[in-house]
Structure formats: C-alpha cells, structure tokens
Amino acid sequence: MKDYVWHKQTVSPDLEIIDCSAYDPLKDFRRDPTGAYVLIRCEGAQGVIEVAVCDKNHVITHVFRGRKAQDLYFSLFEYEKEHGTAWFDRKDHAAYLGKELKKAELALEGKGDYVQE
C-alpha cells in the first residue's frame, strides 16, 4: 500500500481507493432538476466575468458580475441561500460552474480565449 502522508493524517484500515471512469459530456450529462443553467462570458473591455442564470424556460433571470471565479461562485451560492432559490441542486452542476469560472478568469487575465463548454 502506498504511504499517504497528507498533513500527517492517519490512514483508515478500511481505506477505499476508487479509480474514476472518464466522464462523457454527452452520455453522462444530467440537467439540474431545477432546470436552471448558466451562461458565462468575459467582458474584457470592462474587465469582468458575467454569469447569466437562466430558468427552465431559457429566460435570463439574474446576471452576476465579478473579476474572480471565487467572488462569483461565492456570491451566487450566498444569493441562493439568502433568497431561498435552488439553482444548483446537483453537486456536479456546482463543480462545473467553478471549473468554467476559473477558465473565464484565466481568459480575462490574458491567458487564452474563453469558450464555455
């Protein structure tokens, strides 16, 4: 067994190692049960990232603007909590948001173009 030393934690005798299969964006995609989704774009001239939250009828209901991925996802999740909305019920949906926002942030810093997957 490989010696796992992360901050000197002990390893459970029941440690389970799971090899993950490749994610297929067509076969494995599941829409969030709320029907909500996001559109993300970089507004380079203004130096911001915009996240448009769309409802199941494809209507943009909210736009969040910020410069950093963390600022945006934190604001989105806080807004959900404060207003009793549920845009991101699925954890993979929230993870996707974080991944895409980081890509947009890097593009805003001049490290390539941003294209939402």
N, CA, C and O of each residue as an XYZ file, in Angstrom:
468
protein
N       0.842     -1.192      0.000
C       0.000      0.000      0.000
C       0.880      1.247      0.000
O       1.835      1.351      0.770
N       0.544      2.175     -0.866
C       1.292      3.428     -0.935
C       1.118      4.194      0.371
O       0.038      4.197      0.961
N       2.179      4.836      0.811
C       2.140      5.624      2.043
C       1.528      6.990      1.746
O       2.155      7.818      1.086
N       0.315      7.231      2.224
C      -0.357      8.512      2.032
C      -0.052      9.407      3.219
O      -0.512      9.146      4.331
N       0.705     10.441      2.995
C       1.004     11.392      4.063
C       0.547     12.769      3.601
O       1.279     13.496      2.930
N      -0.659     13.102      3.971
C      -1.206     14.420      3.700
C      -1.394     15.076      5.045
O      -2.295     14.716      5.803
N      -0.557     16.025      5.336
C      -0.612     16.732      6.613
C      -0.548     15.773      7.799
O      -1.051     16.075      8.881
N       0.076     14.616      7.583
C       0.332     13.621      8.625
C      -0.928     13.005      9.223
O      -0.931     12.608     10.388
N      -1.996     12.923      8.434
C      -3.183     12.217      8.901
C      -2.900     10.720      8.871
O      -2.031     10.246      8.140
N      -3.644     10.002      9.672
C      -3.530      8.551      9.618
C      -4.463      8.039      8.527
O      -5.407      8.723      8.128
N      -4.190      6.842      8.055
C      -4.998      6.240      7.000
C      -5.889      5.168      7.609
O      -5.427      4.307      8.358
N      -7.159      5.234      7.278
C      -8.119      4.255      7.777
C      -7.729      2.858      7.315
O      -7.287      2.683      6.180
N      -7.887      1.869      8.175
C      -7.624      0.494      7.735
C      -8.626      0.048      6.662
O      -8.386     -0.930      5.953
N      -9.743      0.767      6.548
C     -10.766      0.466      5.547
C     -10.674      1.397      4.339
O     -11.637      1.538      3.585
N      -9.520      2.029      4.159
C      -9.340      2.960      3.037
C      -9.752      2.309      1.730
O      -9.327      1.200      1.407
N     -10.584      3.015      0.990
C     -11.016      2.540     -0.329
C     -10.480      3.497     -1.381
O     -10.676      4.708     -1.280
N      -9.816      2.968     -2.373
C      -9.308      3.765     -3.481
C     -10.195      3.488     -4.681
O     -10.386      2.337     -5.071
N     -10.736      4.551     -5.265
C     -11.664      4.427     -6.374
C     -11.031      5.011     -7.624
O     -10.707      6.198     -7.660
N     -10.853      4.191     -8.646
C     -10.374      4.671     -9.935
C     -11.574      5.191    -10.711
O     -12.542      4.464    -10.935
N     -11.507      6.443    -11.115
C     -12.646      7.100    -11.755
C     -12.659      6.837    -13.255
O     -11.620      6.841    -13.915
N     -13.853      6.610    -13.773
C     -14.006      6.432    -15.217
C     -14.061      7.802    -15.885
O     -14.340      8.808    -15.234
N     -13.798      7.831    -17.172
C     -13.825      9.083    -17.928
C     -15.261      9.572    -18.051
O     -16.175      8.790    -18.313
N     -15.446     10.847    -17.864
C     -16.758     11.483    -17.985
C     -17.040     11.735    -19.463
O     -16.214     12.319    -20.164
N     -18.187     11.303    -19.930
C     -18.619     11.549    -21.298
C     -19.646     12.679    -21.261
O     -20.745     12.483    -20.742
N     -19.318     13.859    -21.797
C     -20.220     15.003    -21.664
C     -21.580     14.810    -22.343
O     -22.536     15.506    -22.001
N     -21.681     13.906    -23.269
C     -22.979     13.649    -23.900
C     -23.752     12.567    -23.158
O     -24.923     12.761    -22.830
N     -23.124     11.450    -22.895
C     -23.792     10.316    -22.254
C     -24.073     10.579    -20.771
O     -25.129     10.200    -20.263
N     -23.141     11.219    -20.084
C     -23.240     11.359    -18.630
C     -23.910     12.654    -18.173
O     -24.189     12.805    -16.984
N     -24.174     13.583    -19.078
C     -24.765     14.873    -18.695
C     -26.160     14.679    -18.117
O     -26.979     13.945    -18.669
N     -26.412     15.342    -17.009
C     -27.735     15.364    -16.395
C     -28.072     16.820    -16.083
O     -27.299     17.522    -15.432
N     -29.219     17.254    -16.550
C     -29.668     18.620    -16.261
C     -30.029     18.716    -14.781
O     -30.523     17.756    -14.188
N     -29.780     19.873    -14.200
C     -30.160     20.105    -12.814
C     -31.674     19.989    -12.709
O     -32.381     20.487    -13.585
N     -32.197     19.344    -11.661
C     -33.653     19.179    -11.544
C     -34.424     20.497    -11.522
O     -35.610     20.529    -11.851
N     -33.758     21.581    -11.138
C     -34.436     22.878    -11.118
C     -34.658     23.406    -12.534
O     -35.502     24.276    -12.748
N     -33.904     22.882    -13.500
C     -33.995     23.378    -14.869
C     -33.119     24.597    -15.116
O     -32.984     25.047    -16.254
N     -32.525     25.130    -14.056
C     -31.681     26.315    -14.195
C     -30.340     25.946    -14.817
O     -29.848     24.830    -14.654
N     -29.769     26.891    -15.521
C     -28.423     26.736    -16.063
C     -27.789     28.113    -16.181
O     -28.461     29.130    -16.010
N     -26.501     28.144    -16.472
C     -25.789     29.416    -16.540
C     -25.138     29.598    -17.908
O     -24.753     28.638    -18.575
N     -25.031     30.848    -18.291
C     -24.255     31.268    -19.449
C     -23.144     32.161    -18.914
O     -23.398     33.057    -18.109
N     -21.936     31.925    -19.349
C     -20.782     32.653    -18.824
C     -20.065     33.325    -19.975
O     -19.873     32.726    -21.033
N     -19.667     34.582    -19.766
C     -18.871     35.275    -20.778
C     -17.914     36.244    -20.102
O     -18.147     36.716    -18.989
N     -16.837     36.523    -20.809
C     -15.867     37.522    -20.363
C     -16.167     38.836    -21.069
O     -16.349     38.869    -22.286
N     -16.217     39.883    -20.323
C     -16.344     41.228    -20.882
C     -14.996     41.906    -20.672
O     -14.798     42.663    -19.722
N     -14.075     41.613    -21.588
C     -12.698     42.070    -21.453
C     -12.548     43.573    -21.356
O     -11.709     44.062    -20.600
N     -13.354     44.321    -22.115
C     -13.251     45.782    -22.099
C     -13.579     46.333    -20.710
O     -13.014     47.340    -20.283
N     -14.484     45.672    -20.023
C     -14.865     46.098    -18.673
C     -14.076     45.364    -17.602
O     -14.122     45.734    -16.428
N     -13.350     44.323    -18.001
C     -12.541     43.559    -17.052
C     -13.350     42.722    -16.087
O     -12.951     42.540    -14.936
N     -14.499     42.202    -16.547
C     -15.343     41.397    -15.660
C     -15.791     40.116    -16.356
O     -15.761     39.995    -17.581
N     -16.202     39.177    -15.532
C     -16.857     37.952    -15.981
C     -18.330     38.128    -15.638
O     -18.678     38.608    -14.559
N     -19.187     37.735    -16.569
C     -20.624     37.782    -16.319
C     -21.190     36.365    -16.314
O     -20.873     35.546    -17.177
N     -22.029     36.102    -15.328
C     -22.730     34.817    -15.228
C     -24.214     35.118    -15.293
O     -24.770     35.761    -14.402
N     -24.855     34.646    -16.360
C     -26.301     34.805    -16.512
C     -26.971     33.523    -16.051
O     -26.666     32.442    -16.555
N     -27.875     33.636    -15.103
C     -28.643     32.487    -14.628
C     -29.930     32.440    -15.441
O     -30.687     33.410    -15.497
N     -30.161     31.291    -16.070
C     -31.349     31.102    -16.904
C     -32.281     30.104    -16.245
O     -31.838     29.145    -15.613
N     -33.582     30.338    -16.398
C     -34.543     29.377    -15.865
C     -34.845     28.301    -16.904
O     -34.292     28.315    -18.003
N     -35.718     27.378    -16.550
C     -36.010     26.248    -17.445
C     -36.673     26.686    -18.741
O     -36.717     25.918    -19.702
N     -37.194     27.918    -18.780
C     -37.805     28.452    -19.999
C     -36.825     29.280    -20.819
O     -37.221     29.976    -21.753
N     -35.531     29.201    -20.464
C     -34.447     29.892    -21.169
C     -34.520     31.416    -21.034
O     -34.102     32.154    -21.926
N     -35.059     31.866    -19.904
C     -35.134     33.302    -19.614
C     -34.021     33.643    -18.630
O     -33.886     32.995    -17.591
N     -33.220     34.665    -18.957
C     -32.175     35.128    -18.037
C     -32.862     35.879    -16.904
O     -33.540     36.882    -17.125
N     -32.675     35.378    -15.693
C     -33.342     35.975    -14.531
C     -32.401     36.815    -13.668
O     -32.850     37.722    -12.967
N     -31.102     36.520    -13.714
C     -30.117     37.235    -12.896
C     -28.799     37.267    -13.651
O     -28.471     36.333    -14.383
N     -28.049     38.339    -13.471
C     -26.686     38.414    -14.001
C     -25.773     38.835    -12.860
O     -25.991     39.861    -12.216
N     -24.753     38.029    -12.623
C     -23.739     38.317    -11.616
C     -22.479     38.744    -12.346
O     -22.105     38.136    -13.348
N     -21.819     39.790    -11.851
C     -20.603     40.295    -12.487
C     -19.487     40.356    -11.454
O     -19.703     40.770    -10.315
N     -18.298     39.941    -11.862
C     -17.155     39.993    -10.960
C     -15.868     39.741    -11.709
O     -15.877     39.442    -12.904
N     -14.761     39.863    -11.002
C     -13.450     39.708    -11.622
C     -12.803     38.353    -11.348
O     -11.945     37.914    -12.113
N     -13.197     37.700    -10.284
C     -12.576     36.441     -9.873
C     -13.625     35.337     -9.755
O     -14.771     35.582     -9.379
N     -13.204     34.118    -10.087
C     -14.098     32.962    -10.014
C     -14.692     32.819     -8.617
O     -15.898     32.627     -8.463
N     -13.842     32.914     -7.609
C     -14.301     32.717     -6.235
C     -15.336     33.767     -5.836
O     -16.309     33.446     -5.154
N     -15.136     35.018     -6.254
C     -16.103     36.066     -5.931
C     -17.472     35.731     -6.519
O     -18.505     35.924     -5.877
N     -17.457     35.227     -7.746
C     -18.709     34.931     -8.436
C     -19.429     33.735     -7.838
O     -20.616     33.828     -7.525
N     -18.731     32.605     -7.670
C     -19.470     31.451     -7.156
C     -19.898     31.659     -5.710
O     -20.957     31.182     -5.302
N     -19.079     32.371     -4.930
C     -19.486     32.661     -3.556
C     -20.755     33.518     -3.560
O     -21.690     33.247     -2.807
N     -20.788     34.544     -4.400
C     -21.966     35.421     -4.473
C     -23.203     34.669     -4.946
O     -24.295     34.869     -4.416
N     -23.033     33.807     -5.941
C     -24.164     33.011     -6.432
C     -24.742     32.123     -5.330
O     -25.956     32.079     -5.134
N     -23.871     31.418     -4.614
C     -24.340     30.499     -3.581
C     -24.934     31.256     -2.387
O     -25.908     30.801     -1.786
N     -24.356     32.393     -2.048
C     -24.921     33.206     -0.966
C     -26.291     33.753     -1.366
O     -27.217     33.778     -0.555
N     -26.414     34.191     -2.620
C     -27.706     34.689     -3.099
C     -28.763     33.584     -2.996
O     -29.881     33.820     -2.538
N     -28.392     32.380     -3.429
C     -29.317     31.244     -3.322
C     -29.797     31.062     -1.881
O     -30.992     30.932     -1.614
N     -28.840     31.057     -0.976
C     -29.157     30.821      0.437
C     -30.048     31.940      0.989
O     -31.042     31.670      1.663
N     -29.689     33.187      0.703
C     -30.424     34.329      1.252
C     -31.823     34.480      0.665
O     -32.721     34.991      1.334
N     -32.020     34.041     -0.579
C     -33.297     34.240     -1.259
C     -34.101     32.959     -1.442
O     -35.145     32.971     -2.094
N     -33.625     31.854     -0.873
C     -34.371     30.603     -0.938
C     -34.518     30.039     -2.342
O     -35.470     29.314     -2.634
N     -33.573     30.375     -3.206
C     -33.600     29.817     -4.558
C     -32.793     28.518     -4.576
O     -32.057     28.221     -3.636
N     -32.938     27.764     -5.638
C     -32.201     26.498     -5.753
C     -31.781     26.314     -7.206
O     -32.409     25.561     -7.952
N     -30.734     26.995     -7.597
C     -30.244     26.885     -8.965
C     -29.313     25.693     -9.130
O     -29.239     25.115    -10.214
N     -28.602     25.317     -8.073
C     -27.554     24.304     -8.171
C     -27.798     23.168     -7.194
O     -27.070     23.029     -6.211
N     -28.804     22.363     -7.449
C     -29.096     21.220     -6.585
C     -28.072     20.103     -6.767
O     -27.765     19.382     -5.818
N     -27.551     19.958     -7.967
C     -26.593     18.885     -8.248
C     -25.176     19.362     -7.960
O     -24.792     20.462     -8.359
N     -24.407     18.539     -7.270
C     -23.018     18.903     -6.961
C     -22.183     19.020     -8.225
O     -21.295     19.870     -8.298
N     -22.447     18.185     -9.221
C     -21.670     18.283    -10.454
C     -21.961     19.589    -11.190
O     -21.101     20.095    -11.911
N     -23.165     20.138    -11.017
C     -23.515     21.421    -11.614
C     -22.691     22.538    -10.965
O     -22.172     23.419    -11.650
N     -22.581     22.485     -9.654
C     -21.778     23.477     -8.938
C     -20.297     23.333     -9.283
O     -19.593     24.333     -9.428
N     -19.821     22.088     -9.415
C     -18.418     21.868     -9.785
C     -18.146     22.401    -11.188
O     -17.104     23.008    -11.435
N     -19.082     22.174    -12.102
C     -18.960     22.692    -13.466
C     -18.843     24.216    -13.444
O     -18.008     24.792    -14.143
N     -19.682     24.862    -12.640
C     -19.648     26.317    -12.524
C     -18.264     26.791    -12.101
O     -17.717     27.723    -12.691
N     -17.696     26.153    -11.079
C     -16.366     26.534    -10.607
C     -15.305     26.351    -11.673
O     -14.437     27.208    -11.840
N     -15.367     25.245    -12.393
C     -14.392     24.967    -13.456
C     -14.489     26.015    -14.561
O     -13.473     26.546    -15.010
N     -15.700     26.309    -14.995
C     -15.887     27.277    -16.080
C     -15.509     28.689    -15.648
O     -14.940     29.449    -16.432
N     -15.821     29.039    -14.410
C     -15.452     30.376    -13.928
C     -13.945     30.540    -13.858
O     -13.430     31.618    -14.158
N     -13.230     29.499    -13.471
C     -11.771     29.589    -13.437
C     -11.212     29.754    -14.844
O     -10.279     30.529    -15.054
N     -11.777     29.030    -15.811
C     -11.354     29.188    -17.206
C     -11.599     30.629    -17.668
O     -10.751     31.216    -18.341
N     -12.742     31.193    -17.315
C     -13.060     32.570    -17.701
C     -12.111     33.558    -17.029
O     -11.689     34.537    -17.644
N     -11.779     33.300    -15.771
C     -10.844     34.166    -15.052
C      -9.477     34.163    -15.726
O      -8.864     35.218    -15.887
N      -9.000     33.001    -16.115
C      -7.708     32.902    -16.805
C      -7.754     33.640    -18.139
O      -6.787     34.303    -18.514
N      -8.863     33.529    -18.853
C      -9.008     34.243    -20.123
C      -8.994     35.753    -19.895
O      -8.400     36.500    -20.673
N      -9.642     36.186    -18.840
C      -9.682     37.611    -18.513
C      -8.281     38.141    -18.203
O      -7.979     39.307    -18.458
N      -7.434     37.278    -17.654
C      -6.051     37.649    -17.348
C      -5.158     37.573    -18.586
O      -3.948     37.778    -18.490
N      -5.746     37.280    -19.745
C      -4.980     37.243    -20.986
C      -4.345     35.912    -21.298
O      -3.436     35.826    -22.125
N      -4.820     34.868    -20.637
C      -4.244     33.534    -20.837
C      -5.145     32.678    -21.732
O      -5.515     31.560    -21.373
N      -5.485     33.216    -22.889
C      -6.307     32.490    -23.851
C      -7.695     33.068    -23.960
O      -8.052     34.020    -23.266
N      -8.475     32.473    -24.848
C      -9.853     32.880    -25.047
C     -10.763     31.987    -24.231
O     -10.438     30.830    -23.964
N     -11.910     32.530    -23.832
C     -12.868     31.728    -23.081
C     -13.985     31.240    -23.992
O     -14.627     32.024    -24.690
N     -14.201     29.936    -23.972
C     -15.334     29.316    -24.653
C     -15.988     28.387    -23.658
O     -15.350     27.463    -23.154
N     -17.253     28.622    -23.370
C     -17.970     27.792    -22.405
C     -18.248     26.419    -22.988
O     -18.700     26.294    -24.127
N     -17.971     25.376    -22.188
C     -18.271     24.003    -22.624
C     -19.735     23.707    -22.398
O     -20.196     22.606    -22.698
